[in-house]
Amino acid sequence: MLLDSASLYYRAFFGVPDSIRSPDGQPVNAVRGLLEFITRLVQDHAPDQLVACWDADWRPQWRVDLIPSYKTHRLAADSPTEGAEDTPDTLAPQVPVIEAVLDALGIARVGVPGYEADDVIGTLATRAPGPVDVVTGDRDLFQLVDDARGVRVLYPLKGVGSLQLTDEALLVGKYGVTGAQYVDFAVLRGDPSDGLPGVVGIGEKTATKLIAEYGDLAAIQTAAADPTSKITPAQRRRLAEATPYLAVAPKVVAVATDIPLPTYDPTLPHEPLHPAALDDLTERWNLTTPVKRLLDTLADAGK
């Protein structure tokens, strides 16, 4: 099981009241919520390996070089740190606490400089010999869905108790594309939340129709250059105008699948790796209840 950590702790932050605080009054709602999420995921899905994938760089320069608008709107307008993400003020201080608690528990946490968590997930999912569940609220990771390899995406609809089990059948039924076609679909449609403009005039329905007709982006562009194809004059013009974007967007949207990873142990722990440190963190941040629930769940998973 691969966790898109930031996606999940954002959901926890907005889903758990910020009245949940440490003894000295600091909000710990994201910390507690994420621990509860992990407990529920282990209970419901019984993974034998678990990796919390991390954004070592949430807006890699190599992606920005290709599409300068990439995630531009997420930059904090008045952030004291150049290139900082626009993170809610009371969430940012909780992230180091989340890191420390996961490390004390012994839950693998993997990030790679210059890459997003999506790229870590893509690499781990590609290398995994067996079935993989990716837990994320990011639809871009639907590109990894692969029934033949047992890779599916668990997409939270409400917390993690209600998950959309995303496999090939669901993708085809909902979007009309397979996991392998999802990058081309996303490139054509665009994604304002990531600063990807897409092709003007081509929304989800048209993107699906073009992919169903021609198979992939390269074939669509070939057809657009062929005056005898069925592509309409307006679509032909818009695809031609979008040629510079279409030349680079697939590399931006596609997750990396071959990045160098640090040494890590993905085995689901059944007892804390650093008990004393975990005890200190539990007391310092008022985490007694969620930590006990998770430890009990991890111990039960080892029986």
N, C-alpha and C positions, 0 to 999 in steps of 0.2 A: 504494500500500500504506500503510495506516494502522496504526500500532502503538499498542496500549494499553500504554504504557511501564511503568507501575507493575505491571500484571499480569505482564508479561514479566520485569522485574527481580526481582520476588518469586520467580517460578519459578526464575530463574537462581540466586538466593541459596540456595534450599533444594535445588537440584539440583547445585550445584558445591561441593565440600568447602571449608570455611573455612580449610583449611590453605594455600589459595592466598592469598599475602600479598605486600605491598609490601616493599621492602628494609628498612624500619624496623619490619616486623612487623604492619602493619595489614591486616585482611582485605580482599581485592578480588575475592572470588568472584562477587558480583553484577555487578561491572563486566565482568569477563572473560566471564562467562556470557552477558550481554546482547550483547556484541560478537560472540561466537560465534553467538548466535541470529540476529543481523542478517546475518552472513556466510551462514549456511545459507539464510535466507529469500531473499536476493538470488540465491544460486546456484540455488535450486529454483524460484523464481517469477518471476525477471527483471522486477521492477517498473521502470518508467521514472521514477516519482515515489515518494518515500518520506517520510512525516511521522511523527515520534515525538510522539504526543499526550500531553499532560502534565496532571496534576491540579494546577491552580493553587489549587483549593479542593476537597479530597476529600469534604467534607461541607457543601455550600452551605447557608447559613442559610435560604434560601427553601424548600429541601426540608424542613429541620428544622421550619420554621414550619408546614408542612402535615402532617407526620407526625413528632412529637417523638422517636419511637423510632428514627428513621432512622440507621443505623450507630452507635447508641449503644454497643453492646458493643465496638466497635473503639476507643473512647476509652481512652487510657492512664490507668489508675486513679490512678497517682501521678506523672503527667507534670508536669514543671516548667512546661511550656507549655500553657496552657489551650487545649483543643480540638485537641491533638496526637493524631495517630493512633498506635495501639499498634504501632509498628514495632520489630522486633528491634534491640537495641542496636548490633549490628555491621553492620546494613544501613543505618541512617539516615546514618552518615558517608560511605557510598559513593554516595549519591544526588547530591551536588554534583560528585563525580568523574565520574559518568556524564554529567551535564549538560555539564561542561567538555569531555569527550572528544567527545561528539556535536557540540558547537559547533565544536570545532577541525576535526573531519572535514568539517563543512559539511552534516551531516544536519539537515534542518529539525526544529525542536523548538517545538511550539506549545501554549501554555496560555493560558487567559483567566480573569482574576480573577472569582471568584464562580461558576465552573463547573468541572465535573469533566472528565477526559479523555474520558469517554463523550459529553459534549455537544460537544466539539471534533470527535470522530469523527463524530457524527451530522450536524453542520453540513457538514463536509468531504465526507462520503459523499453528502449530499443535493445539494451543489453540483457534484460531479464530473460532467463530461460523459461519461466513459467508465467501463469496468469498475473496480470497487474491491474490493480484498481487505482485510478488517479482521482483524488478528491480535490475538486476545484470549482470555483464559481466563474471561471474564465472559459468562455465558449471556444476560444482559439485552440484549446487543447483537445477539442473534438477531433482534430487532425490525427491524433494518436490512436483513435479507436480502430481496432483491428481484431475482428472475430477469430481469424485464423490463429493469431498469437494469444488470444485471450486478454487483450487490452481493452478496458472499458473505462468510461469516465463516470464517476459518481458526482452528479451536479446538484448542489444543495438547493432545494426549493424553499424550505423553511428549516433553519438550523441544519442539523445533520440527521435529524430523525426522519425527515422527508427528503429522500434523494431520488433524483432522476437517474436511473440506471441506463446510461447512454451506450448503446451498442450500434452495430451497423443498421439493424432494422429500424431503430428509433431515428437515426440520422436520415435514412432514406425516407421514412414516413414523414418526418417533420421538415426536412430541408431539401429532400430530393437528391442528396449527394451522399457518397460514402466518405469514410474517414480519409481515404487517400485523395479525395477530390475537395476536401474541405478548405484547404489553403487557397486553391483557385477561386472557390466560391467566396471566401472572405475577402480576397484581393479585389474581386469584381464589385462586390457589395460595398466594401469599405467598412470602417468602424470608427465613428467619431470619438468614442471613448479612448481610442489609442492614437488618434490624430491621423488616421488613414483615410484619405479622401474617397477612395473607390473610383469607379468610372461614372461620370455624370450621367444620370438617367438610367442607370442599371441598379435596381434594387434586388432584394432577395429573389423575387419571382422570376425576373428576367435572367439573373445569374443562374438560377436553377435550370431554366429552360435552355439557355445556351450550353451549359455543361451537359445536359441530357442529350442535346442534339449533336454536339461535337466532341465531348469526352473530357477535354482539358483546355487550359488557357492557351497553350501553343496552337492547338487546332482551331480554337476560336479566332485567334489573331490571323491565322492563315486564311480562314474563311472570310474574315473581314477584308482581307486584301484581294479577295477573289470576287470580281464583279458579278459572277454567275451564281454565287452562293445565295442562300435564303435570308441572310442577315439584312435587316432593313437599312435603308440609306442613313437614317439618323443614328442607328447603332454603329454602323460602319464608320461614320464620321467621328462619333464619340470615342470609339475604340482607337482610332488612328490618333486622335488628339491626346489620348491617355498613354501613348506608347512609351514615353520616358518613365512614367509612373509604373507601368506594367513591367518594365525591364528590371526594376529593383524591388518592387513590393513583395514578390514571392519570397525573396531572401529575408525580408524583414518579418513577414508573417510566419514563415516556417520556423518551428523550433529547431535549435541545434540538436543533433543526435550523436555527436562524437567529441564532446568537449572533455578535456582531461579532468578527472575527478580526484579529490584528495582521498586519503585512506579513511575508511569509515566502516562501522559494523552495523548492518541493517537489521540484525536479529532483534525481534521484539523482546525487550527486557521483561523479566518476571519479578525483579526486585531492583531497587535503585542502585545506580552505579556509585554514587557518592552520597550515602545516607546522611552523614553529618551536615553536608552542604545543603541537602534537601530539607532537613529539619530547620536549619537556620532560615532558609528562604521561606519555608512554610510559615514560620512564626513572624518573620519580618513583614510579610505581605498578606497576612490573614488568609492563608490558602489551605487551612486544615481540612475542610470538608471536601473540596475538589481533589486535593492530593490524595486523601485517604480513599476516595472512590476509585481514582485511577490506579492506585497501588493495589487495591483489592481486585480490580478487574485484571490487571497484569498478572497478579499471582494466580488467579483462577484460570487464566489463559495458559499458564504453564503446567497445569495439572493434567 
